Amino acid sequence: MTESDDIMTKVILSSIISKDNKDAGPKAKNDIEEFLTEKGYEKINLEISRNKLAKLMFSFYGINKLFKGKDYEEIVFQYPIYSIFLTQRFIKAIRKYTKAKLIFVIHDVEAIRGYLDDQKFYKNELDIFNSTDGLIVHNEKMQKWLLDNGVKVPMVQLGIFDYINPNPIVKSTKFDRSLCFAGNLIHEKAGFMDKLTWKHTKLDAFGPNPSEKYPQCVNYQGVYPSEELPAHMNENFGLIWDGQSVDACTGTYGEYSKYNAPHKTSLYLSSGMPVIVWEQAAVAGFVEKFQVGITVNSLTELDNILADMTDDDYAKLKSNAEKISKKVRSGNFIYQAMQEMESILG
């Protein structure tokens, strides 16, 4: 495809709630956009208003304009856009005005994350998935859940999210049993840190909403924009954990970790940093397959596990993480998934 083509036949469709959002939330979508536009996709960014009337007007008039008279061959839709109604309108317009193959890149399955008890939402979301031509899902666990719950369209597993990271790869000077945790530190998601009693392992915490006081083994390091954060991390491991318990990932987010690929996995690995993850989390399969970290049953085990780890043991994990870092930084996982999906769809 050349720049002189009147119409680019492949598009990547993403929504933005607010351009001024400082949260790391949209980075996963932004990075996929960047990687696919490098492959010739046209980027369509939708700034969706929070105003109900404006949203209604857009859903009945604006959406149709996006697709009328367009000869799109493939439309990649980054799901969710936090409105089931708008998503349904998009699908209806795409089917009415184009013959494009519609592929969803799933960032979250909302039914698992927070709507399992809402039968109407649950049914609507699954109907939406079955209205596509194919889904890029996080991993085997997410695919199995969707299959078990009636999704019939082709699915391809991403593995982990790619991550644009312009910072140098973290070069740990020595193995000193140091961990970092990056993310929202609200009690519901990161309350486990208040209960850590490690004697030798140290944790550096980055993010908004810290506790007023942490135990001696936890040091709060402040909050940084997602593109700057890796420059401040030089610990041995990145920790992926959710909830208020040190013995398991708990609560809504902990339960969801059994199915999703947390974006912080990509943050750590893009920095060449091995990870520590709950053994029941879906991403544990990826960590074990590529030997880029360790899986644990409980955080109480970590002092002993890291005490038994040799410098050579750590160096192997670090080397493997640096190999994955190169792939994550170059869009390897989304490119592979899209290639596989296009092959399935012919």
C-alpha positions, 0 to 999 in steps of 0.5 A, a space after each residue: 500500500 502506498 501513500 497515494 492510495 485514495 483509501 487505505 483498506 485496513 483501519 484500526 479503530 480506538 476510542 479516547 474518553 479524554 485526551 488529557 487523561 494522565 492515567 496509564 489506562 490508554 497506553 495499551 491501546 495507543 501502542 497497538 495503534 502505533 504498531 499497526 499504523 507502522 504496518 499500513 493501517 489507517 488510524 481512526 481515533 474516536 473521542 467519545 463525549 461524556 455528554 449523553 446527548 452528544 453521545 446519542 447524536 454521535 451514535 445515530 449520525 456520526 458513526 454512519 458517516 465513518 463507514 459510508 462509502 468506505 471500501 474497508 477490507 479489515 477493521 480492527 476494533 479495540 474493545 471495550 469502549 465502555 459503552 455496550 450501546 455504542 459498540 452495538 451501533 458500530 457493529 451495525 454500521 460496519 455491517 451495513 456500509 462495508 464488507 470489511 472483516 471485523 476483528 476485535 482486539 480484546 483489552 478486557 472482558 467486562 463480564 468477567 471483570 465486574 458484571 458476572 452477576 449482571 445477566 443482561 450485560 453478560 449476554 450483550 457482551 457475548 452477543 457482541 463478540 459473536 457479531 465479529 469475524 474474530 477475536 484477539 484474546 489474551 491467552 488460553 484461559 481467556 479463550 477457554 472461558 469465552 468458548 465455555 460461555 458460548 463464543 463461537 467465532 475464531 480466536 487467536 491468543 496474544 500472549 502479552 501486550 506489546 509495549 513501546 518503551 524508549 528507555 534503556 533496558 534495566 541493567 541490574 548491577 547485582 542480585 539483591 532481592 529487590 522488587 518493584 510494584 507499579 500501578 494504582 496503589 488503592 487498598 482494593 488492588 494493593 492492600 497486600 503491601 500493608 501486610 508484607 513481613 519480609 526480612 530480606 526482600 525489599 519492594 519499591 512501590 510506584 503509583 497513585 493512592 499509596 497507603 499512609 504507612 507501609 511496613 519496613 520492607 516497602 518503600 514508596 517511590 512516587 508516581 510517574 507518567 507511564 512513558 517516564 516510569 521505566 527510567 526510575 525502575 532498576 530493581 531485580 523483579 517486577 511484581 504482579 499481584 492484586 488484592 488485599 491478601 499476601 496468600 493469593 490474588 483476591 477480590 474482583 481484580 484477583 479473580 480477573 487475574 486468572 484470565 487476563 494479561 495485566 499490562 504491568 507484565 509488559 511494562 516490566 518485561 519491556 524493561 528487561 525485568 523478570 517478573 514474579 506472579 501468582 501461580 494461578 494467574 493466567 500470565 503464569 503460563 507465559 512466564 513459565 513458558 519463556 522462563 522470564 520470572 518465577 511463579 509463587 503460591 503466596 508472597 510469604 514464600 518469597 524471602 526463602 525462594 529468593 534466599 535460595 536463588 543464586 546469581 546464575 539463576 537470576 542471570 538466566 531469568 534476566 537474560 530471557 526477560 531481555 530477549 522478550 523485551 526486544 519482542 515486546 518493544 517491536 510489536 511482535 505479539 500483535 503482529 503475530 496474532 494479526 497474521 494468524 487471524 488474517 490467515 484463519 479468515 482468508 
